[in-house]
Amino acid sequence: MRALIQRVSQAQVQVDGNTVGAIAHGLLVLLGVRQDDTMQDVQYLASKIVTLRLFADAQGKMNRDVREQQGAVLVVSQFTLYADCRKGRRPSFTQAAAAPLAQQLYAAFLAEVTRLGVPVAQGVFGAHMAVSLVNDGPVTIMLHSPREDTPADS
Protein backbone atom coordinates (compact mmCIF):
# COMPACT_ATOMS: atom_id res chain seq x y z
CA MET A 1 0.00 0.00 0.00
CA ARG A 2 1.30 3.44 -0.89
CA ALA A 3 0.30 6.88 0.27
CA LEU A 4 1.41 10.25 -1.02
CA ILE A 5 0.75 12.69 1.81
CA GLN A 6 0.60 16.45 1.46
CA ARG A 7 0.25 18.85 4.37
CA VAL A 8 -2.41 21.30 3.25
CA SER A 9 -4.06 24.49 4.42
CA GLN A 10 -7.07 23.42 2.36
CA ALA A 11 -8.02 20.70 -0.09
CA GLN A 12 -11.09 19.50 -1.93
CA VAL A 13 -12.15 16.91 -4.45
CA GLN A 14 -14.88 17.35 -7.02
CA VAL A 15 -16.77 14.89 -9.20
CA ASP A 16 -18.76 16.28 -12.12
CA GLY A 17 -18.31 19.81 -10.76
CA ASN A 18 -19.71 18.94 -7.32
CA THR A 19 -17.56 19.01 -4.21
CA VAL A 20 -17.69 15.55 -2.63
CA GLY A 21 -15.00 16.02 0.01
CA ALA A 22 -13.14 18.99 1.50
CA ILE A 23 -10.97 19.89 4.49
CA ALA A 24 -9.81 23.22 5.85
CA HIS A 25 -6.38 22.11 7.08
CA GLY A 26 -4.68 18.80 7.61
CA LEU A 27 -3.46 16.11 5.23
CA LEU A 28 -4.38 15.16 1.70
CA VAL A 29 -3.69 11.45 1.26
CA LEU A 30 -3.53 9.90 -2.20
CA LEU A 31 -3.89 6.18 -1.47
CA GLY A 32 -2.84 3.32 -3.75
CA VAL A 33 -3.65 -0.32 -3.03
CA ARG A 34 -1.47 -3.15 -4.31
CA GLN A 35 -2.86 -6.54 -5.34
CA ASP A 36 -1.49 -8.35 -2.27
CA ASP A 37 -2.31 -5.74 0.38
CA THR A 38 -4.19 -6.79 3.51
CA MET A 39 -5.79 -5.26 6.60
CA GLN A 40 -2.33 -5.24 8.20
CA ASP A 41 -1.22 -2.75 5.54
CA VAL A 42 -4.32 -0.63 6.17
CA GLN A 43 -3.73 -0.54 9.94
CA TYR A 44 -0.01 0.17 9.61
CA LEU A 45 -0.43 3.01 7.11
CA ALA A 46 -3.42 4.62 8.85
CA SER A 47 -1.61 4.60 12.20
CA LYS A 48 1.59 5.94 10.65
CA ILE A 49 -0.19 8.78 8.87
CA VAL A 50 -2.26 9.82 11.89
CA THR A 51 0.80 9.90 14.18
CA LEU A 52 3.32 11.35 11.73
CA ARG A 53 4.62 14.65 13.10
CA LEU A 54 4.24 16.95 10.09
CA PHE A 55 2.97 20.12 11.79
CA ALA A 56 5.01 22.81 13.52
CA ASP A 57 5.08 23.26 17.27
CA ALA A 58 5.62 26.61 19.05
CA GLN A 59 9.34 26.46 18.19
CA GLY A 60 8.64 25.88 14.50
CA LYS A 61 9.77 22.23 14.50
CA MET A 62 7.64 19.51 12.92
CA ASN A 63 6.57 17.97 16.23
CA ARG A 64 2.79 17.79 16.03
CA ASP A 65 0.57 15.22 14.34
CA VAL A 66 -2.73 15.85 12.59
CA ARG A 67 -4.76 15.10 15.75
CA GLU A 68 -2.73 17.54 17.85
CA GLN A 69 -3.22 20.12 15.10
CA GLN A 70 -7.00 19.43 15.14
CA GLY A 71 -6.78 18.82 11.41
CA ALA A 72 -8.58 16.47 9.10
CA VAL A 73 -7.60 14.00 6.39
CA LEU A 74 -8.91 13.99 2.82
CA VAL A 75 -8.36 10.55 1.25
CA VAL A 76 -8.44 10.05 -2.51
CA SER A 77 -8.03 6.63 -4.14
CA GLN A 78 -5.09 6.68 -6.55
CA PHE A 79 -4.25 3.42 -8.34
CA THR A 80 -1.73 5.32 -10.50
CA LEU A 81 0.67 5.33 -7.54
CA TYR A 82 1.47 1.82 -8.76
CA ALA A 83 2.43 2.90 -12.26
CA ASP A 84 5.45 1.01 -13.59
CA CYS A 85 7.12 3.11 -16.26
CA ARG A 86 10.31 1.09 -16.70
CA LYS A 87 9.34 -0.30 -20.12
CA GLY A 88 7.96 1.64 -23.04
CA ARG A 89 6.03 4.87 -22.78
CA ARG A 90 2.69 3.64 -21.42
CA PRO A 91 2.56 2.98 -17.67
CA SER A 92 1.69 -0.53 -16.53
CA PHE A 93 -0.59 -0.94 -13.53
CA THR A 94 -0.25 -4.68 -12.99
CA GLN A 95 0.76 -4.25 -9.34
CA ALA A 96 -2.37 -2.22 -8.51
CA ALA A 97 -5.20 -4.13 -6.85
CA ALA A 98 -8.34 -4.98 -8.81
CA ALA A 99 -11.27 -2.71 -8.01
CA PRO A 100 -13.12 -5.01 -5.55
CA LEU A 101 -10.10 -5.45 -3.27
CA ALA A 102 -8.93 -1.85 -3.69
CA GLN A 103 -12.37 -0.47 -2.81
CA GLN A 104 -12.64 -2.76 0.24
CA LEU A 105 -9.22 -1.69 1.58
CA TYR A 106 -9.85 1.98 0.72
CA ALA A 107 -13.07 1.86 2.79
CA ALA A 108 -11.20 0.07 5.60
CA PHE A 109 -8.51 2.78 5.54
CA LEU A 110 -11.17 5.50 5.88
CA ALA A 111 -12.73 3.64 8.81
CA GLU A 112 -9.35 3.12 10.51
CA VAL A 113 -8.37 6.80 10.28
CA THR A 114 -11.80 7.71 11.71
CA ARG A 115 -11.34 5.13 14.50
CA LEU A 116 -8.00 6.75 15.32
CA GLY A 117 -9.82 10.02 16.01
CA VAL A 118 -9.27 12.09 12.90
CA PRO A 119 -12.11 13.61 10.84
CA VAL A 120 -12.08 12.14 7.33
CA ALA A 121 -13.31 13.46 4.00
CA GLN A 122 -13.09 11.37 0.85
CA GLY A 123 -13.26 11.23 -2.88
CA VAL A 124 -15.43 8.83 -4.86
CA PHE A 125 -13.72 5.50 -5.52
CA GLY A 126 -13.23 4.88 -9.24
CA ALA A 127 -14.59 8.26 -10.33
CA HIS A 128 -12.80 10.83 -12.44
CA MET A 129 -11.97 13.44 -9.79
CA ALA A 130 -10.63 16.98 -9.78
CA VAL A 131 -8.43 17.45 -6.72
CA SER A 132 -7.36 20.93 -5.64
CA LEU A 133 -5.17 21.85 -2.73
CA VAL A 134 -2.95 24.44 -1.17
CA ASN A 135 0.20 22.58 -0.12
CA ASP A 136 1.44 24.03 3.17
CA GLY A 137 5.20 24.28 3.30
CA PRO A 138 5.28 22.59 0.86
CA VAL A 139 5.40 19.29 2.71
CA THR A 140 4.97 16.13 0.63
CA ILE A 141 5.85 12.65 1.94
CA MET A 142 5.68 9.24 0.24
CA LEU A 143 4.91 6.30 2.55
CA HIS A 144 4.42 2.63 1.91
CA SER A 145 3.58 -0.37 4.01
CA PRO A 146 6.60 -2.38 5.27
CA ARG A 147 6.01 -5.41 3.02
CA GLU A 148 6.62 -3.20 0.02
CA ASP A 149 10.32 -3.15 0.77
CA THR A 150 10.35 -6.35 -1.31
CA PRO A 151 8.97 -5.58 -4.78
CA ALA A 152 6.03 -7.71 -5.91
CA ASP A 153 7.78 -8.75 -9.10
CA SER A 154 10.94 -10.18 -7.46
GUTORMAR-617079 format. One record per residue (C-alpha): x, y, z. Coordinates in Angstrom, 1 decimal, m for minus. Example, Ala and Ser with C-alpha at 12.3 -4.5 7.8 and 13.67 -1.06 7.14 Angstrom:
residues 2
pt px=12.3 | py=m4.5 | pz=7.8
pt px=13.7 | py=m1.1 | pz=7.1
This chain:
residues 154
pt px=0.0 | py=0.0 | pz=0.0
pt px=1.3 | py=3.4 | pz=m0.9
pt px=0.3 | py=6.9 | pz=0.3
pt px=1.4 | py=10.2 | pz=m1.0
pt px=0.7 | py=12.7 | pz=1.8
pt px=0.6 | py=16.4 | pz=1.5
pt px=0.2 | py=18.8 | pz=4.4
pt px=m2.4 | py=21.3 | pz=3.3
pt px=m4.1 | py=24.5 | pz=4.4
pt px=m7.1 | py=23.4 | pz=2.4
pt px=m8.0 | py=20.7 | pz=m0.1
pt px=m11.1 | py=19.5 | pz=m1.9
pt px=m12.1 | py=16.9 | pz=m4.4
pt px=m14.9 | py=17.3 | pz=m7.0
pt px=m16.8 | py=14.9 | pz=m9.2
pt px=m18.8 | py=16.3 | pz=m12.1
pt px=m18.3 | py=19.8 | pz=m10.8
pt px=m19.7 | py=18.9 | pz=m7.3
pt px=m17.6 | py=19.0 | pz=m4.2
pt px=m17.7 | py=15.5 | pz=m2.6
pt px=m15.0 | py=16.0 | pz=0.0
pt px=m13.1 | py=19.0 | pz=1.5
pt px=m11.0 | py=19.9 | pz=4.5
pt px=m9.8 | py=23.2 | pz=5.8
pt px=m6.4 | py=22.1 | pz=7.1
pt px=m4.7 | py=18.8 | pz=7.6
pt px=m3.5 | py=16.1 | pz=5.2
pt px=m4.4 | py=15.2 | pz=1.7
pt px=m3.7 | py=11.4 | pz=1.3
pt px=m3.5 | py=9.9 | pz=m2.2
pt px=m3.9 | py=6.2 | pz=m1.5
pt px=m2.8 | py=3.3 | pz=m3.7
pt px=m3.6 | py=m0.3 | pz=m3.0
pt px=m1.5 | py=m3.2 | pz=m4.3
pt px=m2.9 | py=m6.5 | pz=m5.3
pt px=m1.5 | py=m8.4 | pz=m2.3
pt px=m2.3 | py=m5.7 | pz=0.4
pt px=m4.2 | py=m6.8 | pz=3.5
pt px=m5.8 | py=m5.3 | pz=6.6
pt px=m2.3 | py=m5.2 | pz=8.2
pt px=m1.2 | py=m2.8 | pz=5.5
pt px=m4.3 | py=m0.6 | pz=6.2
pt px=m3.7 | py=m0.5 | pz=9.9
pt px=0.0 | py=0.2 | pz=9.6
pt px=m0.4 | py=3.0 | pz=7.1
pt px=m3.4 | py=4.6 | pz=8.8
pt px=m1.6 | py=4.6 | pz=12.2
pt px=1.6 | py=5.9 | pz=10.7
pt px=m0.2 | py=8.8 | pz=8.9
pt px=m2.3 | py=9.8 | pz=11.9
pt px=0.8 | py=9.9 | pz=14.2
pt px=3.3 | py=11.4 | pz=11.7
pt px=4.6 | py=14.6 | pz=13.1
pt px=4.2 | py=16.9 | pz=10.1
pt px=3.0 | py=20.1 | pz=11.8
pt px=5.0 | py=22.8 | pz=13.5
pt px=5.1 | py=23.3 | pz=17.3
pt px=5.6 | py=26.6 | pz=19.1
pt px=9.3 | py=26.5 | pz=18.2
pt px=8.6 | py=25.9 | pz=14.5
pt px=9.8 | py=22.2 | pz=14.5
pt px=7.6 | py=19.5 | pz=12.9
pt px=6.6 | py=18.0 | pz=16.2
pt px=2.8 | py=17.8 | pz=16.0
pt px=0.6 | py=15.2 | pz=14.3
pt px=m2.7 | py=15.9 | pz=12.6
pt px=m4.8 | py=15.1 | pz=15.7
pt px=m2.7 | py=17.5 | pz=17.9
pt px=m3.2 | py=20.1 | pz=15.1
pt px=m7.0 | py=19.4 | pz=15.1
pt px=m6.8 | py=18.8 | pz=11.4
pt px=m8.6 | py=16.5 | pz=9.1
pt px=m7.6 | py=14.0 | pz=6.4
pt px=m8.9 | py=14.0 | pz=2.8
pt px=m8.4 | py=10.6 | pz=1.2
pt px=m8.4 | py=10.0 | pz=m2.5
pt px=m8.0 | py=6.6 | pz=m4.1
pt px=m5.1 | py=6.7 | pz=m6.5
pt px=m4.3 | py=3.4 | pz=m8.3
pt px=m1.7 | py=5.3 | pz=m10.5
pt px=0.7 | py=5.3 | pz=m7.5
pt px=1.5 | py=1.8 | pz=m8.8
pt px=2.4 | py=2.9 | pz=m12.3
pt px=5.4 | py=1.0 | pz=m13.6
pt px=7.1 | py=3.1 | pz=m16.3
pt px=10.3 | py=1.1 | pz=m16.7
pt px=9.3 | py=m0.3 | pz=m20.1
pt px=8.0 | py=1.6 | pz=m23.0
pt px=6.0 | py=4.9 | pz=m22.8
pt px=2.7 | py=3.6 | pz=m21.4
pt px=2.6 | py=3.0 | pz=m17.7
pt px=1.7 | py=m0.5 | pz=m16.5
pt px=m0.6 | py=m0.9 | pz=m13.5
pt px=m0.2 | py=m4.7 | pz=m13.0
pt px=0.8 | py=m4.3 | pz=m9.3
pt px=m2.4 | py=m2.2 | pz=m8.5
pt px=m5.2 | py=m4.1 | pz=m6.9
pt px=m8.3 | py=m5.0 | pz=m8.8
pt px=m11.3 | py=m2.7 | pz=m8.0
pt px=m13.1 | py=m5.0 | pz=m5.5
pt px=m10.1 | py=m5.4 | pz=m3.3
pt px=m8.9 | py=m1.8 | pz=m3.7
pt px=m12.4 | py=m0.5 | pz=m2.8
pt px=m12.6 | py=m2.8 | pz=0.2
pt px=m9.2 | py=m1.7 | pz=1.6
pt px=m9.9 | py=2.0 | pz=0.7
pt px=m13.1 | py=1.9 | pz=2.8
pt px=m11.2 | py=0.1 | pz=5.6
pt px=m8.5 | py=2.8 | pz=5.5
pt px=m11.2 | py=5.5 | pz=5.9
pt px=m12.7 | py=3.6 | pz=8.8
pt px=m9.4 | py=3.1 | pz=10.5
pt px=m8.4 | py=6.8 | pz=10.3
pt px=m11.8 | py=7.7 | pz=11.7
pt px=m11.3 | py=5.1 | pz=14.5
pt px=m8.0 | py=6.7 | pz=15.3
pt px=m9.8 | py=10.0 | pz=16.0
pt px=m9.3 | py=12.1 | pz=12.9
pt px=m12.1 | py=13.6 | pz=10.8
pt px=m12.1 | py=12.1 | pz=7.3
pt px=m13.3 | py=13.5 | pz=4.0
pt px=m13.1 | py=11.4 | pz=0.9
pt px=m13.3 | py=11.2 | pz=m2.9
pt px=m15.4 | py=8.8 | pz=m4.9
pt px=m13.7 | py=5.5 | pz=m5.5
pt px=m13.2 | py=4.9 | pz=m9.2
pt px=m14.6 | py=8.3 | pz=m10.3
pt px=m12.8 | py=10.8 | pz=m12.4
pt px=m12.0 | py=13.4 | pz=m9.8
pt px=m10.6 | py=17.0 | pz=m9.8
pt px=m8.4 | py=17.5 | pz=m6.7
pt px=m7.4 | py=20.9 | pz=m5.6
pt px=m5.2 | py=21.8 | pz=m2.7
pt px=m2.9 | py=24.4 | pz=m1.2
pt px=0.2 | py=22.6 | pz=m0.1
pt px=1.4 | py=24.0 | pz=3.2
pt px=5.2 | py=24.3 | pz=3.3
pt px=5.3 | py=22.6 | pz=0.9
pt px=5.4 | py=19.3 | pz=2.7
pt px=5.0 | py=16.1 | pz=0.6
pt px=5.8 | py=12.7 | pz=1.9
pt px=5.7 | py=9.2 | pz=0.2
pt px=4.9 | py=6.3 | pz=2.5
pt px=4.4 | py=2.6 | pz=1.9
pt px=3.6 | py=m0.4 | pz=4.0
pt px=6.6 | py=m2.4 | pz=5.3
pt px=6.0 | py=m5.4 | pz=3.0
pt px=6.6 | py=m3.2 | pz=0.0
pt px=10.3 | py=m3.1 | pz=0.8
pt px=10.3 | py=m6.3 | pz=m1.3
pt px=9.0 | py=m5.6 | pz=m4.8
pt px=6.0 | py=m7.7 | pz=m5.9
pt px=7.8 | py=m8.8 | pz=m9.1
pt px=10.9 | py=m10.2 | pz=m7.5
